[in-house]
Structures are given as structure tokens and as C-alpha cells.
Amino acid sequence: MTLGIALAASNSGNYVDQIVTQARMVAELGIGSVWFGQRMDYDSPTLAAIVGREVPGLHVGTSSHRR
């Protein structure tokens, strides 16, 4: 079993850069995967692809919430 965490950043500055920085820190702490929920201000599959490229070895995933 691997441990995963959902990432989110404040809306100040560059959201993508903040998430990549968080993902690098998470990977350094030994967390094996990160998840991104779909929101209106970014596309979660695209964000996951960027993080996957920038942080090799970290598993990425997306999720959405239906009502």
C-alpha cells in the first residue's frame, strides 16, 4: 500500500508552480502519490501531467466529485 495526499495551493502567484513545489516536498518526505480534484480554475489531468513530468517517480491521480 502506498500513501497518497491531495494537494492544493493558495490562489496567489502561479498556482502550477506552487503545486509543483508542494509535490517535490511531498516526494522528499516519502509520500508515494498525489491527487488532484477537478476544479473550475484548473484542469486536473493537465496539472497531474505537469507534476508527473516535473517530479519523476511520484504517482499522480485525478478525481472528480459528482452531485
PDB file of N, CA, C and O in Angstrom, chain B, residues numbered from 101:
ATOM      1  N   MET B 101       0.839  -1.167   0.000  1.00  0.00           N
ATOM      2  CA  MET B 101       0.000   0.000   0.000  1.00  0.00           C
ATOM      3  C   MET B 101       0.891   1.239   0.000  1.00  0.00           C
ATOM      4  O   MET B 101       1.888   1.296   0.720  1.00  0.00           O
ATOM      5  N   THR B 102       0.527   2.218  -0.803  1.00  0.00           N
ATOM      6  CA  THR B 102       1.255   3.479  -0.811  1.00  0.00           C
ATOM      7  C   THR B 102       0.390   4.564  -0.203  1.00  0.00           C
ATOM      8  O   THR B 102      -0.838   4.511  -0.254  1.00  0.00           O
ATOM      9  N   LEU B 103       1.046   5.528   0.360  1.00  0.00           N
ATOM     10  CA  LEU B 103       0.355   6.658   0.962  1.00  0.00           C
ATOM     11  C   LEU B 103       0.242   7.767  -0.055  1.00  0.00           C
ATOM     12  O   LEU B 103       1.214   8.066  -0.750  1.00  0.00           O
ATOM     13  N   GLY B 104      -0.922   8.386  -0.161  1.00  0.00           N
ATOM     14  CA  GLY B 104      -1.127   9.487  -1.094  1.00  0.00           C
ATOM     15  C   GLY B 104      -1.731  10.676  -0.379  1.00  0.00           C
ATOM     16  O   GLY B 104      -2.266  10.549   0.722  1.00  0.00           O
ATOM     17  N   ILE B 105      -1.640  11.832  -1.013  1.00  0.00           N
ATOM     18  CA  ILE B 105      -2.148  13.056  -0.423  1.00  0.00           C
ATOM     19  C   ILE B 105      -2.760  13.923  -1.525  1.00  0.00           C
ATOM     20  O   ILE B 105      -2.288  13.919  -2.662  1.00  0.00           O
ATOM     21  N   ALA B 106      -3.802  14.654  -1.182  1.00  0.00           N
ATOM     22  CA  ALA B 106      -4.402  15.610  -2.116  1.00  0.00           C
ATOM     23  C   ALA B 106      -3.702  16.952  -1.934  1.00  0.00           C
ATOM     24  O   ALA B 106      -3.524  17.420  -0.810  1.00  0.00           O
ATOM     25  N   LEU B 107      -3.311  17.561  -3.041  1.00  0.00           N
ATOM     26  CA  LEU B 107      -2.611  18.841  -2.977  1.00  0.00           C
ATOM     27  C   LEU B 107      -3.513  19.981  -3.427  1.00  0.00           C
ATOM     28  O   LEU B 107      -4.359  19.816  -4.306  1.00  0.00           O
ATOM     29  N   ALA B 108      -3.319  21.124  -2.814  1.00  0.00           N
ATOM     30  CA  ALA B 108      -3.991  22.365  -3.212  1.00  0.00           C
ATOM     31  C   ALA B 108      -3.091  23.507  -2.784  1.00  0.00           C
ATOM     32  O   ALA B 108      -2.306  23.372  -1.845  1.00  0.00           O
ATOM     33  N   ALA B 109      -3.205  24.620  -3.463  1.00  0.00           N
ATOM     34  CA  ALA B 109      -2.377  25.790  -3.146  1.00  0.00           C
ATOM     35  C   ALA B 109      -3.263  27.019  -3.066  1.00  0.00           C
ATOM     36  O   ALA B 109      -4.402  27.015  -3.535  1.00  0.00           O
ATOM     37  N   SER B 110      -2.729  28.060  -2.472  1.00  0.00           N
ATOM     38  CA  SER B 110      -3.462  29.321  -2.438  1.00  0.00           C
ATOM     39  C   SER B 110      -3.514  29.894  -3.852  1.00  0.00           C
ATOM     40  O   SER B 110      -2.731  29.495  -4.713  1.00  0.00           O
ATOM     41  N   ASN B 111      -4.403  30.796  -4.084  1.00  0.00           N
ATOM     42  CA  ASN B 111      -4.561  31.365  -5.423  1.00  0.00           C
ATOM     43  C   ASN B 111      -3.626  32.529  -5.696  1.00  0.00           C
ATOM     44  O   ASN B 111      -3.757  33.190  -6.726  1.00  0.00           O
ATOM     45  N   SER B 112      -2.691  32.795  -4.805  1.00  0.00           N
ATOM     46  CA  SER B 112      -1.754  33.886  -5.045  1.00  0.00           C
ATOM     47  C   SER B 112      -0.577  33.385  -5.874  1.00  0.00           C
ATOM     48  O   SER B 112      -0.141  32.246  -5.703  1.00  0.00           O
ATOM     49  N   GLY B 113      -0.068  34.206  -6.753  1.00  0.00           N
ATOM     50  CA  GLY B 113       1.088  33.819  -7.561  1.00  0.00           C
ATOM     51  C   GLY B 113       0.718  32.817  -8.635  1.00  0.00           C
ATOM     52  O   GLY B 113      -0.396  32.845  -9.158  1.00  0.00           O
ATOM     53  N   ASN B 114       1.637  31.940  -8.965  1.00  0.00           N
ATOM     54  CA  ASN B 114       1.453  30.944 -10.005  1.00  0.00           C
ATOM     55  C   ASN B 114       1.028  29.627  -9.369  1.00  0.00           C
ATOM     56  O   ASN B 114       1.826  28.968  -8.702  1.00  0.00           O
ATOM     57  N   TYR B 115      -0.226  29.246  -9.573  1.00  0.00           N
ATOM     58  CA  TYR B 115      -0.793  28.052  -8.951  1.00  0.00           C
ATOM     59  C   TYR B 115      -0.005  26.798  -9.338  1.00  0.00           C
ATOM     60  O   TYR B 115       0.287  25.968  -8.477  1.00  0.00           O
ATOM     61  N   VAL B 116       0.337  26.651 -10.597  1.00  0.00           N
ATOM     62  CA  VAL B 116       1.031  25.451 -11.066  1.00  0.00           C
ATOM     63  C   VAL B 116       2.397  25.333 -10.407  1.00  0.00           C
ATOM     64  O   VAL B 116       2.773  24.257  -9.941  1.00  0.00           O
ATOM     65  N   ASP B 117       3.140  26.433 -10.366  1.00  0.00           N
ATOM     66  CA  ASP B 117       4.456  26.392  -9.720  1.00  0.00           C
ATOM     67  C   ASP B 117       4.341  26.032  -8.243  1.00  0.00           C
ATOM     68  O   ASP B 117       5.177  25.296  -7.719  1.00  0.00           O
ATOM     69  N   GLN B 118       3.316  26.544  -7.566  1.00  0.00           N
ATOM     70  CA  GLN B 118       3.122  26.219  -6.153  1.00  0.00           C
ATOM     71  C   GLN B 118       2.850  24.731  -5.967  1.00  0.00           C
ATOM     72  O   GLN B 118       3.373  24.113  -5.040  1.00  0.00           O
ATOM     73  N   ILE B 119       2.043  24.163  -6.835  1.00  0.00           N
ATOM     74  CA  ILE B 119       1.724  22.736  -6.741  1.00  0.00           C
ATOM     75  C   ILE B 119       2.959  21.885  -7.016  1.00  0.00           C
ATOM     76  O   ILE B 119       3.195  20.899  -6.317  1.00  0.00           O
ATOM     77  N   VAL B 120       3.748  22.251  -8.021  1.00  0.00           N
ATOM     78  CA  VAL B 120       4.974  21.502  -8.321  1.00  0.00           C
ATOM     79  C   VAL B 120       5.914  21.539  -7.122  1.00  0.00           C
ATOM     80  O   VAL B 120       6.508  20.521  -6.766  1.00  0.00           O
ATOM     81  N   THR B 121       6.053  22.702  -6.499  1.00  0.00           N
ATOM     82  CA  THR B 121       6.903  22.825  -5.312  1.00  0.00           C
ATOM     83  C   THR B 121       6.392  21.938  -4.189  1.00  0.00           C
ATOM     84  O   THR B 121       7.174  21.248  -3.537  1.00  0.00           O
ATOM     85  N   GLN B 122       5.083  21.951  -3.959  1.00  0.00           N
ATOM     86  CA  GLN B 122       4.496  21.087  -2.926  1.00  0.00           C
ATOM     87  C   GLN B 122       4.747  19.614  -3.251  1.00  0.00           C
ATOM     88  O   GLN B 122       5.096  18.832  -2.366  1.00  0.00           O
ATOM     89  N   ALA B 123       4.572  19.241  -4.502  1.00  0.00           N
ATOM     90  CA  ALA B 123       4.765  17.841  -4.903  1.00  0.00           C
ATOM     91  C   ALA B 123       6.202  17.395  -4.670  1.00  0.00           C
ATOM     92  O   ALA B 123       6.436  16.269  -4.233  1.00  0.00           O
ATOM     93  N   ARG B 124       7.162  18.261  -4.956  1.00  0.00           N
ATOM     94  CA  ARG B 124       8.562  17.917  -4.691  1.00  0.00           C
ATOM     95  C   ARG B 124       8.802  17.697  -3.203  1.00  0.00           C
ATOM     96  O   ARG B 124       9.494  16.755  -2.815  1.00  0.00           O
ATOM     97  N   MET B 125       8.232  18.561  -2.370  1.00  0.00           N
ATOM     98  CA  MET B 125       8.392  18.411  -0.915  1.00  0.00           C
ATOM     99  C   MET B 125       7.751  17.117  -0.435  1.00  0.00           C
ATOM    100  O   MET B 125       8.322  16.411   0.396  1.00  0.00           O
ATOM    101  N   VAL B 126       6.578  16.806  -0.950  1.00  0.00           N
ATOM    102  CA  VAL B 126       5.876  15.582  -0.568  1.00  0.00           C
ATOM    103  C   VAL B 126       6.703  14.363  -0.950  1.00  0.00           C
ATOM    104  O   VAL B 126       6.832  13.428  -0.159  1.00  0.00           O
ATOM    105  N   ALA B 127       7.265  14.364  -2.153  1.00  0.00           N
ATOM    106  CA  ALA B 127       8.088  13.236  -2.601  1.00  0.00           C
ATOM    107  C   ALA B 127       9.320  13.072  -1.718  1.00  0.00           C
ATOM    108  O   ALA B 127       9.707  11.951  -1.387  1.00  0.00           O
ATOM    109  N   GLU B 128       9.932  14.187  -1.337  1.00  0.00           N
ATOM    110  CA  GLU B 128      11.102  14.129  -0.456  1.00  0.00           C
ATOM    111  C   GLU B 128      10.753  13.563   0.916  1.00  0.00           C
ATOM    112  O   GLU B 128      11.609  12.983   1.584  1.00  0.00           O
ATOM    113  N   LEU B 129       9.509  13.727   1.338  1.00  0.00           N
ATOM    114  CA  LEU B 129       9.058  13.190   2.626  1.00  0.00           C
ATOM    115  C   LEU B 129       8.675  11.711   2.547  1.00  0.00           C
ATOM    116  O   LEU B 129       8.352  11.094   3.562  1.00  0.00           O
ATOM    117  N   GLY B 130       8.712  11.146   1.339  1.00  0.00           N
ATOM    118  CA  GLY B 130       8.422   9.729   1.178  1.00  0.00           C
ATOM    119  C   GLY B 130       6.980   9.393   0.838  1.00  0.00           C
ATOM    120  O   GLY B 130       6.607   8.220   0.827  1.00  0.00           O
ATOM    121  N   ILE B 131       6.172  10.395   0.563  1.00  0.00           N
ATOM    122  CA  ILE B 131       4.791  10.140   0.135  1.00  0.00           C
ATOM    123  C   ILE B 131       4.849   9.638  -1.299  1.00  0.00           C
ATOM    124  O   ILE B 131       5.556  10.213  -2.127  1.00  0.00           O
ATOM    125  N   GLY B 132       4.115   8.574  -1.604  1.00  0.00           N
ATOM    126  CA  GLY B 132       4.231   7.927  -2.903  1.00  0.00           C
ATOM    127  C   GLY B 132       3.347   8.464  -4.002  1.00  0.00           C
ATOM    128  O   GLY B 132       3.623   8.235  -5.179  1.00  0.00           O
ATOM    129  N   SER B 133       2.271   9.188  -3.640  1.00  0.00           N
ATOM    130  CA  SER B 133       1.368   9.669  -4.690  1.00  0.00           C
ATOM    131  C   SER B 133       0.657  10.947  -4.258  1.00  0.00           C
ATOM    132  O   SER B 133       0.495  11.230  -3.071  1.00  0.00           O
ATOM    133  N   VAL B 134       0.243  11.701  -5.260  1.00  0.00           N
ATOM    134  CA  VAL B 134      -0.548  12.904  -5.025  1.00  0.00           C
ATOM    135  C   VAL B 134      -1.786  12.855  -5.910  1.00  0.00           C
ATOM    136  O   VAL B 134      -1.785  12.245  -6.979  1.00  0.00           O
ATOM    137  N   TRP B 135      -2.833  13.507  -5.444  1.00  0.00           N
ATOM    138  CA  TRP B 135      -4.110  13.514  -6.143  1.00  0.00           C
ATOM    139  C   TRP B 135      -4.584  14.940  -6.338  1.00  0.00           C
ATOM    140  O   TRP B 135      -4.316  15.822  -5.523  1.00  0.00           O
ATOM    141  N   PHE B 136      -5.298  15.146  -7.443  1.00  0.00           N
ATOM    142  CA  PHE B 136      -5.844  16.458  -7.753  1.00  0.00           C
ATOM    143  C   PHE B 136      -7.324  16.330  -8.076  1.00  0.00           C
ATOM    144  O   PHE B 136      -7.716  15.564  -8.957  1.00  0.00           O
ATOM    145  N   GLY B 137      -8.130  17.079  -7.365  1.00  0.00           N
ATOM    146  CA  GLY B 137      -9.557  17.126  -7.656  1.00  0.00           C
ATOM    147  C   GLY B 137      -9.825  18.140  -8.757  1.00  0.00           C
ATOM    148  O   GLY B 137      -9.133  19.153  -8.863  1.00  0.00           O
ATOM    149  N   GLN B 138     -10.820  17.862  -9.565  1.00  0.00           N
ATOM    150  CA  GLN B 138     -11.171  18.797 -10.640  1.00  0.00           C
ATOM    151  C   GLN B 138     -11.834  20.029 -10.053  1.00  0.00           C
ATOM    152  O   GLN B 138     -12.720  19.930  -9.204  1.00  0.00           O
ATOM    153  N   ARG B 139     -11.395  21.192 -10.516  1.00  0.00           N
ATOM    154  CA  ARG B 139     -11.974  22.467 -10.086  1.00  0.00           C
ATOM    155  C   ARG B 139     -12.242  23.324 -11.317  1.00  0.00           C
ATOM    156  O   ARG B 139     -11.904  22.942 -12.437  1.00  0.00           O
ATOM    157  N   MET B 140     -12.840  24.459 -11.103  1.00  0.00           N
ATOM    158  CA  MET B 140     -13.141  25.346 -12.225  1.00  0.00           C
ATOM    159  C   MET B 140     -11.933  26.179 -12.658  1.00  0.00           C
ATOM    160  O   MET B 140     -11.921  26.701 -13.773  1.00  0.00           O
ATOM    161  N   ASP B 141     -10.921  26.313 -11.804  1.00  0.00           N
ATOM    162  CA  ASP B 141      -9.799  27.184 -12.139  1.00  0.00           C
ATOM    163  C   ASP B 141      -8.581  26.453 -12.713  1.00  0.00           C
ATOM    164  O   ASP B 141      -7.599  27.107 -13.065  1.00  0.00           O
ATOM    165  N   TYR B 142      -8.612  25.143 -12.817  1.00  0.00           N
ATOM    166  CA  TYR B 142      -7.561  24.392 -13.498  1.00  0.00           C
ATOM    167  C   TYR B 142      -8.099  23.046 -13.951  1.00  0.00           C
ATOM    168  O   TYR B 142      -9.130  22.582 -13.463  1.00  0.00           O
ATOM    169  N   ASP B 143      -7.405  22.430 -14.876  1.00  0.00           N
ATOM    170  CA  ASP B 143      -7.767  21.117 -15.395  1.00  0.00           C
ATOM    171  C   ASP B 143      -6.916  20.071 -14.685  1.00  0.00           C
ATOM    172  O   ASP B 143      -5.698  20.048 -14.859  1.00  0.00           O
ATOM    173  N   SER B 144      -7.537  19.211 -13.890  1.00  0.00           N
ATOM    174  CA  SER B 144      -6.763  18.285 -13.058  1.00  0.00           C
ATOM    175  C   SER B 144      -5.905  17.299 -13.857  1.00  0.00           C
ATOM    176  O   SER B 144      -4.789  17.017 -13.420  1.00  0.00           O
ATOM    177  N   PRO B 145      -6.348  16.753 -15.002  1.00  0.00           N
ATOM    178  CA  PRO B 145      -5.443  15.871 -15.745  1.00  0.00           C
ATOM    179  C   PRO B 145      -4.193  16.603 -16.256  1.00  0.00           C
ATOM    180  O   PRO B 145      -3.101  16.035 -16.268  1.00  0.00           O
ATOM    181  N   THR B 146      -4.353  17.844 -16.670  1.00  0.00           N
ATOM    182  CA  THR B 146      -3.201  18.612 -17.134  1.00  0.00           C
ATOM    183  C   THR B 146      -2.245  18.893 -15.977  1.00  0.00           C
ATOM    184  O   THR B 146      -1.030  18.760 -16.124  1.00  0.00           O
ATOM    185  N   LEU B 147      -2.791  19.279 -14.835  1.00  0.00           N
ATOM    186  CA  LEU B 147      -1.958  19.539 -13.660  1.00  0.00           C
ATOM    187  C   LEU B 147      -1.217  18.264 -13.244  1.00  0.00           C
ATOM    188  O   LEU B 147      -0.036  18.316 -12.900  1.00  0.00           O
ATOM    189  N   ALA B 148      -1.908  17.128 -13.275  1.00  0.00           N
ATOM    190  CA  ALA B 148      -1.269  15.851 -12.932  1.00  0.00           C
ATOM    191  C   ALA B 148      -0.134  15.532 -13.910  1.00  0.00           C
ATOM    192  O   ALA B 148       0.915  15.029 -13.506  1.00  0.00           O
ATOM    193  N   ALA B 149      -0.348  15.824 -15.190  1.00  0.00           N
ATOM    194  CA  ALA B 149       0.696  15.557 -16.189  1.00  0.00           C
ATOM    195  C   ALA B 149       1.928  16.420 -15.943  1.00  0.00           C
ATOM    196  O   ALA B 149       3.055  15.940 -16.065  1.00  0.00           O
ATOM    197  N   ILE B 150       1.723  17.678 -15.601  1.00  0.00           N
ATOM    198  CA  ILE B 150       2.854  18.567 -15.335  1.00  0.00           C
ATOM    199  C   ILE B 150       3.625  18.085 -14.112  1.00  0.00           C
ATOM    200  O   ILE B 150       4.854  18.016 -14.138  1.00  0.00           O
ATOM    201  N   VAL B 151       2.909  17.751 -13.045  1.00  0.00           N
ATOM    202  CA  VAL B 151       3.576  17.272 -11.831  1.00  0.00           C
ATOM    203  C   VAL B 151       4.303  15.956 -12.115  1.00  0.00           C
ATOM    204  O   VAL B 151       5.426  15.762 -11.648  1.00  0.00           O
ATOM    205  N   GLY B 152       3.683  15.060 -12.867  1.00  0.00           N
ATOM    206  CA  GLY B 152       4.327  13.804 -13.217  1.00  0.00           C
ATOM    207  C   GLY B 152       5.616  14.007 -13.991  1.00  0.00           C
ATOM    208  O   GLY B 152       6.578  13.259 -13.813  1.00  0.00           O
ATOM    209  N   ARG B 153       5.639  15.016 -14.847  1.00  0.00           N
ATOM    210  CA  ARG B 153       6.857  15.323 -15.608  1.00  0.00           C
ATOM    211  C   ARG B 153       7.927  15.950 -14.717  1.00  0.00           C
ATOM    212  O   ARG B 153       9.110  15.635 -14.851  1.00  0.00           O
ATOM    213  N   GLU B 154       7.523  16.820 -13.823  1.00  0.00           N
ATOM    214  CA  GLU B 154       8.470  17.576 -13.005  1.00  0.00           C
ATOM    215  C   GLU B 154       8.985  16.803 -11.787  1.00  0.00           C
ATOM    216  O   GLU B 154      10.054  17.117 -11.262  1.00  0.00           O
ATOM    217  N   VAL B 155       8.234  15.795 -11.336  1.00  0.00           N
ATOM    218  CA  VAL B 155       8.626  15.033 -10.143  1.00  0.00           C
ATOM    219  C   VAL B 155       8.620  13.548 -10.499  1.00  0.00           C
ATOM    220  O   VAL B 155       7.678  12.832 -10.159  1.00  0.00           O
ATOM    221  N   PRO B 156       9.675  13.081 -11.188  1.00  0.00           N
ATOM    222  CA  PRO B 156       9.736  11.677 -11.592  1.00  0.00           C
ATOM    223  C   PRO B 156       9.632  10.739 -10.391  1.00  0.00           C
ATOM    224  O   PRO B 156      10.187  11.005  -9.325  1.00  0.00           O
ATOM    225  N   GLY B 157       8.912   9.644 -10.587  1.00  0.00           N
ATOM    226  CA  GLY B 157       8.763   8.648  -9.528  1.00  0.00           C
ATOM    227  C   GLY B 157       7.555   8.868  -8.635  1.00  0.00           C
ATOM    228  O   GLY B 157       7.137   7.951  -7.927  1.00  0.00           O
ATOM    229  N   LEU B 158       6.990  10.061  -8.655  1.00  0.00           N
ATOM    230  CA  LEU B 158       5.796  10.353  -7.859  1.00  0.00           C
ATOM    231  C   LEU B 158       4.574   9.963  -8.682  1.00  0.00           C
ATOM    232  O   LEU B 158       4.421  10.418  -9.816  1.00  0.00           O
ATOM    233  N   HIS B 159       3.715   9.136  -8.131  1.00  0.00           N
ATOM    234  CA  HIS B 159       2.493   8.740  -8.815  1.00  0.00           C
ATOM    235  C   HIS B 159       1.482   9.873  -8.682  1.00  0.00           C
ATOM    236  O   HIS B 159       1.376  10.497  -7.626  1.00  0.00           O
ATOM    237  N   VAL B 160       0.746  10.134  -9.748  1.00  0.00           N
ATOM    238  CA  VAL B 160      -0.257  11.194  -9.735  1.00  0.00           C
ATOM    239  C   VAL B 160      -1.614  10.627 -10.132  1.00  0.00           C
ATOM    240  O   VAL B 160      -1.697   9.645 -10.870  1.00  0.00           O
ATOM    241  N   GLY B 161      -2.662  11.247  -9.639  1.00  0.00           N
ATOM    242  CA  GLY B 161      -4.008  10.820  -9.975  1.00  0.00           C
ATOM    243  C   GLY B 161      -4.973  11.980  -9.907  1.00  0.00           C
ATOM    244  O   GLY B 161      -4.674  13.021  -9.321  1.00  0.00           O
ATOM    245  N   THR B 162      -6.136  11.796 -10.513  1.00  0.00           N
ATOM    246  CA  THR B 162      -7.170  12.824 -10.503  1.00  0.00           C
ATOM    247  C   THR B 162      -8.466  12.226  -9.979  1.00  0.00           C
ATOM    248  O   THR B 162      -8.669  11.012  -9.972  1.00  0.00           O
ATOM    249  N   SER B 163      -9.326  13.123  -9.544  1.00  0.00           N
ATOM    250  CA  SER B 163     -10.642  12.697  -9.081  1.00  0.00           C
ATOM    251  C   SER B 163     -11.639  13.806  -9.357  1.00  0.00           C
ATOM    252  O   SER B 163     -11.265  14.965  -9.540  1.00  0.00           O
ATOM    253  N   SER B 164     -12.886  13.446  -9.383  1.00  0.00           N
ATOM    254  CA  SER B 164     -13.928  14.449  -9.537  1.00  0.00           C
ATOM    255  C   SER B 164     -15.056  14.108  -8.589  1.00  0.00           C
ATOM    256  O   SER B 164     -15.195  12.964  -8.156  1.00  0.00           O
ATOM    257  N   HIS B 165     -15.839  15.078  -8.278  1.00  0.00           N
ATOM    258  CA  HIS B 165     -16.956  14.899  -7.349  1.00  0.00           C
ATOM    259  C   HIS B 165     -18.232  15.158  -8.106  1.00  0.00           C
ATOM    260  O   HIS B 165     -18.389  16.206  -8.734  1.00  0.00           O
ATOM    261  N   ARG B 166     -19.146  14.209  -8.052  1.00  0.00           N
ATOM    262  CA  ARG B 166     -20.439  14.371  -8.711  1.00  0.00           C
ATOM    263  C   ARG B 166     -21.509  14.563  -7.658  1.00  0.00           C
ATOM    264  O   ARG B 166     -21.472  13.954  -6.588  1.00  0.00           O
ATOM    265  N   ARG B 167     -22.440  15.401  -7.973  1.00  0.00           N
ATOM    266  CA  ARG B 167     -23.593  15.605  -7.079  1.00  0.00           C
ATOM    267  C   ARG B 167     -24.840  15.159  -7.757  1.00  0.00           C
ATOM    268  O   ARG B 167     -25.922  15.245  -7.178  1.00  0.00           O
TER     269      ARG B 167
END
